[in-house]
Amino acid sequence: MADDTRTAIRAFIIENFLFGDESQPLPDEMSLIDNDLVDSTGILELVGHIEKEFGFKVEDREIVPANLDSIARIVAYIDGKRAR
């Protein structure tokens, strides 16, 4: 299931923040914030997508880089929420 989640998140980021440009590498561990791929508005878009796509509420206190700053962290966060 993590691979499906990873694929879905990667596709969303490429489509919405890289405008479909797959020419640059996008490692799972790369910081989306530090590399200027996602800004504060982008984080809100990402949260909205996660809520719609995966069917749970992202609490305000969960909107932190530890959960949302890389593909790997986003996947781990989603899998953690699903496990509860």
C-alpha positions as a printed Julia matrix, in Angstrom:
84×3 Matrix{Float64}:
   0.0    0.0     0.0
   2.91   2.37    0.7
   4.01   2.05   -2.93
   0.54   3.08   -4.14
   0.58   6.01   -1.71
   4.09   7.0    -2.83
   3.06   6.84   -6.5
  -0.06   8.95   -5.87
   1.81  11.6    -3.86
   4.67  11.77   -6.36
   2.18  12.19   -9.23
   0.35  14.98   -7.35
   3.61  16.85   -6.64
   4.85  16.52  -10.23
   1.52  17.63  -11.67
   0.78  20.5    -9.29
   4.17  21.87   -8.25
   6.45  20.89  -11.14
   3.73  21.43  -13.77
   4.24  17.97  -15.19
   8.03  18.35  -15.59
   9.57  14.98  -14.81
  13.03  15.9   -16.11
  14.43  16.66  -12.63
  14.99  13.86  -10.11
  12.58  13.86   -7.19
  14.1   11.61   -4.5
  11.73  10.42   -1.77
  13.89  12.05    0.95
  14.33  15.44   -0.76
  12.96  18.4     1.21
  10.09  19.93   -0.74
  10.29  23.13    1.31
  14.08  23.64    1.33
  14.2   23.04   -2.42
  11.43  25.59   -3.05
   9.05  23.08   -4.61
   6.3   23.77   -2.07
   5.52  27.0    -0.22
   2.93  27.63    2.49
   0.11  27.79   -0.06
   1.4   24.57   -1.61
   1.32  22.86    1.78
  -2.37  23.77    2.07
  -2.99  22.35   -1.43
  -1.15  19.19   -0.42
  -3.2   18.89    2.78
  -6.43  19.29    0.81
  -5.32  16.61   -1.62
  -4.37  14.21    1.19
  -7.75  14.71    2.88
  -9.68  14.16   -0.35
  -7.56  11.31   -1.72
  -7.04   9.34    1.48
 -10.27  10.15    3.34
  -9.13  11.56    6.67
  -8.77  14.97    8.31
  -5.28  16.44    8.64
  -5.31  18.23   12.0
  -3.76  21.71   12.22
  -1.13  20.43   14.67
  -0.11  17.8    12.09
   0.7   20.38    9.4
   4.43  20.43   10.16
   7.56  19.67    8.11
   8.08  16.43   10.03
   4.92  15.13    8.31
   4.88  16.97    4.98
   8.4   17.98    3.89
   9.27  15.06    1.61
   7.55  12.28   -0.25
   8.91   9.77    2.29
   7.57  11.81    5.23
   4.18  12.27    3.59
   3.88   8.52    2.91
   4.92   7.69    6.5
   2.39  10.22    7.84
  -0.46   8.83    5.69
   0.41   5.23    6.59
   0.52   6.2    10.29
  -2.9    7.84   10.1
  -4.36   4.83    8.31
  -2.98   2.47   10.97
  -4.91   4.27   13.73
